[in-house]
Amino acid sequence: ARALGESVVALHSSEIMGTARKLYERLGFEQVRELDTIYGKRSWLYKLELGRV
């Protein structure tokens, strides 16, 4: 992403991916907001500002 000139990486994750969400947070991703449910499961938008890594 940096090589392409991007400053932020974003992803979404759901409540069934608890281990992955913990990993994202350890890597520096911040939860931005809760999204609409996907297949009846809660989900969230995460972002990582590349200047902070």
Residue, then its C-alpha position, 0 to 999 in steps of 0.5 A: a500500500r505504501a508503495l502505491g502512495e496509500s496512507v491507510v489500510a482498511l478492513h472489516s471483520s465480524e464477531i465470528m472472527g474474534t481471534a483475527r480482530k485481536l490480531y488486527e488490534r495488536l498490529g495497530f488497527e483501530q476500530v472505526r465504527e460498527l457496520d450493518t450486520i452481515y449474515g446476522k453477525r455484528s461487524w466492524l470497520y478497522k483502519l491502520e494509518l501507515g504513517r504510524v507503523 
